[in-house]
Structures are given as C-alpha cells and as structure tokens.
Amino acid sequence: MIWNWLRRHPLLVDVSLVGLLLIATIGAATRHAHVAAGIGLGTAETLPLLWRRRRPVEVTVAVTAAAVAIVALGLFALPFQVAAALYTLASTSEPRTARRVGLVSIAAMTVGLAAAGYSLLGDAALRVVFLVAAWLLGDGVGSRRAYVREIEEKAERLEREHEAQALRAAAEEQARIARELHDVVAHALSVIVVQAAAADDVFEVEPSRAREPIRAVEVAARSALGDLRRVLGILHEGAQYAPQPGLGRLDALVEQVRATGLEVELQIEGAPRPLPAAVDLSAYRIVQEALTNTLKHAAAGHARVRVRFGRELSVEVRDDGHGAGESNGGSGLIGMRERVALLGGTLQTGPRPEGGYAVSAQIPI
C-alpha cells in the first residue's frame, strides 16, 4: 500500500530524497577543513537527482563526476547519491545503455577511491559493493516492470483480438442470413408479382383463367414460407427441417435433455398466451441453445429453465456447472444475441456469483 502511494507521488519522493541527502552531505562537509568546497560539491552531487527519472544517463554522469571530485579532494565519500543514480539508471533505461553507463560510473568511483588512498580490500571495496548492489536492485526492478508491461500489452492485444473475432463472427452470421433470405425471398416474390399481375390482367375478361396464376402464387408463397422457416430456424449443420417449434414444445425438449442425465427443472410463471411466431420460435431456440451449452461445456448436474409471461416474455436458463457457458468465439451466444436484438429485447449471459452460468433474455411481446 505504501509502495503504491509512493509510486503515485514521484515528485514528492524525489524532493524528500534530495532533502535528506543534502542534510547528510552538508553535515559531513562541516566536519572537514574545506567546508565551502564540500558543501558546493555535495550540492552539485545531490541536486541532479531531482531529474533522475527524466534524464537517468545525464544525472548518473553528473553525480558520478561530482562524487569523484569529492573523493579526489579527500573531503568525504558518501556513495548514496551515486547509488540512487545507478538504481534509477538500471530500472528505467534501456538495458545496454544502463550496463555501459553503470560500468563506467562504478569503475570511475573505484579508481577515484583507490587514488584517494582508500583500501581496495577495505573501505573502497565496501563502497563499490554498495554501488553494485544498488545497480543490481534497479536492474531487477526494471526487468520486473518490463515483464509486467509485456503481460499487460499481451492481455490487451488478446482482448482486442477476441472482440474483433466476435464482431467478425457476428458479421459473418448476419451476412449468411442475409444471403439465405435474399435467395429465398427474391425468387418467390418475383414469381408472386408476375403471377399476381397476370391474374389481375385476365380477371375482368376471363375470370376462370385467373385461377391458374393465383394457384401459382399460392405454391410460390408456401414454398417461400417453408424456406424462410428453415433459414430463420437454425442454420447449422444437421438442422432438422420439421415444423418450427415454440414454447409449447418445451416439455419435449426438457425430456430430451433429461435423457442425457442432466436434471432439468421447468418453471412456467404467468398465464401462457399465444405469442408472435418470431418471439415463440426465438424463445424456444434460446432455451435449446442454453441447455446445449450446459451439456457441452458446463459439466453441470442441474439446470433450471424459467419462462415468465408478463408485459414482456422473460426466459432464463441457469445451471450449477463450472464451465463458461460456451467456448470463446462460439456462434451459439452470438446467434442468441442476434435473435434477441432483432426482436428489440435484451440478453444477459455470464457466470453467477454463487456458481454456475446463467442466460437471461427479455423479449417484448
């Protein structure tokens, strides 16, 4: 929690860090003979840290140069400023650049400490190890940030691809339905228009001759109606082109599903009444598709189907499984959404908080 707060207030962190280091540096300078030089160089070594996030390479070079000058004059050797610069350099800069600049900085400090008389096996070694540790810590933090950023970008890319795939599947489904409807309706309507015009032409002159084109209209209309039922019923492989079902056949559907071993409960609320054919068919198909998904994907033991008649028709299917209702990108859920949207209704699908999956549709009557 504290770490997140600090990340949201980087300027406050930098100002506080520079303030503390300035106090420590000035305090150390007052214990040496060259107080003015120590304060000046210490300030030059510390103040650049205010820009360490925006200019990590330049700040590391400036801080290292000031630190080497302080060591060369024999004033004091506090490696905290250089360590802070190296940490920021390794955690924010491109790895190759960070390694090169960090190596040069540490080498310069090592040479400066050795030239100033610090023992390479004593004080100098401790300071160099401290600087190396600061750089390694920054490198680890930078690698973790890069990894998290890559994971987030990958997740965003996968989400965009999934959305594009869903839109593409919906568009393909709509295009297929449009093609089927055009093929079915265009020919039948053309025949009906021609035959109706012929019947109109001969009706006044010779009514008996109008019977033949009227019969042709009837045949074409019946044929088109049958084809439309097939198109609007189900467009998947293995479709059964029987008379189109409705909610009146839910009992038979539930019995078929129960025969597979899934326990299904059917609840009818409100007074059943005749429904428009499109609403009746779509409600049946939604229940059918939801139960099919439960069997295929949810590994459920119990499902409940509830149909409520009111100002609008409410259809809900719930199960106690652990699946996602349907594999990602499947056309079943897309088809249900298309059916409900065409009727001006709404559809909600998703996992339930208490477990299982739910499909709920509200369709205006």
C-alpha positions, 0 to 999 in steps of 0.5 A: 500500500505504501509502495503504491502511494509512493509510486503515485507521488514521484515528485514528492519522493524525489524532493524528500530524497534530495532533502535528506541527502543534502542534510547528510552531505552538508553535515559531513562537509562541516566536519572537514577543513574545506567546508565551502568546497564540500558543501558546493560539491555535495550540492552539485552531487545531490541536486541532479537527482531531482531529474533522475527519472527524466534524464537517468544517463545525464544525472548518473554522469553528473553525480558520478563526476561530482562524487569523484571530485569529492573523493579526489579532494579527500573531503568525504565519500558518501556513495548514496547519491551515486547509488540512487543514480545507478538504481534509477539508471538500471530500472528505467533505461534501456538495458545496454545503455544502463550496463555501459553507463553503470560500468563506467560510473562504478569503475570511475568511483573505484579508481577515484577511491583507490587514488584517494588512498582508500583500501581496495580490500577495505573501505573502497571495496565496501563502497563499490559493493554498495554501488553494485548492489544498488545497480543490481536492485534497479536492474531487477526492478526494471526487468520486473516492470518490463515483464509486467508491461509485456503481460499487460500489452499481451492481455490487451492485444488478446482482448482486442483480438477476441472482440474483433473475432466476435464482431467478425463472427457476428458479421459473418452470421448476419451476412449468411442470413442475409444471403439465405433470405435474399435467395429465398425471398427474391425468387418467390416474390418475383414469381408472386408479382408476375403471377399476381399481375397476370391474374389481375390482367385476365380477371375482368375478361376471363375470370376462370383463367385467373385461377391458374396464376393465383394457384401459382402464387399460392405454391410460390408463397408456401414454398417461400414460407417453408424456406424462410422457416428453415433459414430463420430456424437454425442454420447449422449443420444437421438442422432438422427441417420439421415444423418450427417449434415454440414454447409449447414444445418445451416439455419435449425438449426438457425430456430430451435433455433429461435423457442425457442425465442432466436434471432439468427443472421447468418453471412456467410463471404467468398465464401462457398466451399465444405469442408472435411466431418470431418471439415463440420460435426465438424463445424456444431456440434460446432455451435449446441453445442454453441447455446445449451449452450446459451439456457441452461445456458446463459439466453441470448436474442441474439446470433450471429453465424459467419462462415468465409471461408478463408485459414482456416474455422473460426466459432464463436458463441457469445451471450449477456447472463450472464451465463458461457457458460456451467456448470463446468465439462460439456462434451459439451466444452470438446467434442468441444475441442476434435473435434477441436484438432483432426482436428489440429485447435484451440478453444477459449471459455470464457466470453467477456469483454463487456458481454456475452460468446463467442466460437471461433474455427479455423479449417484448411481446 
